[in-house]
Amino acid sequence: MIVRKEPQAMVLEVETTTLTAANAKDFKANIEKYLDTETNIVLDLNRITFIDSSGLGVFLFCLKRLNQKGGDLKLCNITKPVRVLFELVRLHQIIDVFASTEEALAAFAAS
């Protein structure tokens, strides 16, 4: 994971191309330290081309943890196959999705 601290939020660029049952547990463990220390997180998903239900569950877990302390999760740079899945399961109505990291950070600044 490539990590960048911005004034509005911590930006985490995911380096894997898939988020499935095979690696969701490890991904969750890697991101948990940021959930403990940060209030707002942007996940940059530009490399992910496939997500299954386990991967979607990790995003919901992150959102819940951040919401519990008054923070939020925003996703950006999602690929077309991932966007199709998000729209199919309506996840884009629960978690804010943006075209770019800059747009996601601006949304934090505006709120």
C-alpha positions in Angstrom: 0.0 0.0 0.0 1.3 3.4 -0.9 0.5 5.9 1.9 0.3 9.7 1.7 -0.9 12.0 4.4 -2.9 15.0 3.2 -4.4 17.7 5.4 -7.9 16.5 4.7 -7.3 12.7 4.9 -4.9 9.8 4.7 -4.7 8.6 1.1 -4.0 4.8 0.7 -3.3 3.6 -2.8 -4.0 -0.1 -3.0 -1.3 -2.0 -4.8 -3.1 -5.3 -5.4 -5.1 -6.0 -8.6 -7.7 -8.2 -6.9 -9.5 -8.1 -3.5 -11.0 -11.5 -2.9 -11.5 -14.0 -0.1 -7.9 -15.1 -0.8 -6.4 -11.7 0.3 -9.2 -9.8 2.0 -8.0 -10.8 5.5 -4.5 -9.6 4.9 -5.8 -6.4 3.3 -8.0 -5.8 6.3 -5.1 -6.4 8.7 -2.9 -3.9 6.7 -5.5 -1.2 6.8 -6.6 -1.6 10.4 -3.6 0.4 11.8 -4.8 3.4 9.7 -8.4 2.9 10.9 -7.1 3.2 14.5 -5.0 6.4 13.9 -6.9 8.3 11.2 -10.4 9.8 11.0 -10.7 10.3 7.3 -9.4 7.9 4.7 -9.3 7.9 0.9 -8.8 4.6 -0.8 -7.3 4.8 -4.3 -8.4 1.7 -6.1 -6.9 2.4 -9.5 -5.2 -1.0 -9.8 -8.0 -3.2 -8.6 -9.8 -5.0 -11.5 -11.7 -7.6 -9.5 -13.5 -7.6 -6.1 -15.7 -10.3 -4.6 -18.0 -10.1 -1.7 -15.2 -10.5 0.8 -13.5 -7.4 -0.6 -16.7 -5.4 -0.5 -17.1 -6.5 3.1 -13.7 -4.9 3.9 -14.8 -1.6 2.6 -18.0 -1.7 4.7 -15.9 -2.7 7.8 -13.6 0.4 7.1 -16.6 2.7 6.7 -18.2 1.5 9.9 -15.0 1.9 12.0 -14.4 5.4 10.7 -18.0 6.4 11.1 -17.9 5.3 14.8 -15.4 8.0 15.5 -17.0 10.7 13.3 -14.8 10.0 10.3 -15.5 8.9 6.8 -14.2 6.7 3.9 -14.1 7.8 0.3 -13.1 5.7 -2.7 -11.5 7.0 -5.9 -10.1 6.0 -9.2 -12.1 2.8 -9.5 -11.8 0.8 -12.6 -14.8 0.1 -14.9 -15.3 -3.5 -13.8 -15.3 -2.5 -10.2 -17.7 0.4 -10.9 -20.1 -2.0 -12.5 -20.0 -4.2 -9.4 -20.5 -1.2 -7.1 -23.5 -0.1 -9.1 -24.9 -3.6 -9.2 -24.9 -4.0 -5.4 -25.5 -0.3 -4.9 -22.4 0.2 -2.8 -21.9 3.6 -4.4 -25.0 4.8 -2.5 -23.3 3.9 0.8 -19.7 4.9 0.2 -18.8 8.0 -1.7 -16.9 7.3 -5.0 -14.9 9.9 -6.8 -13.1 10.1 -10.2 -9.9 11.2 -8.7 -8.0 11.5 -5.4 -8.2 15.3 -5.6 -12.0 15.2 -5.9 -12.2 12.9 -2.9 -9.9 15.2 -0.8 -12.0 18.2 -1.9 -15.1 16.5 -0.7 -13.5 16.1 2.8 -12.5 19.8 2.7 -16.1 20.8 1.8 -17.7 18.9 4.7 
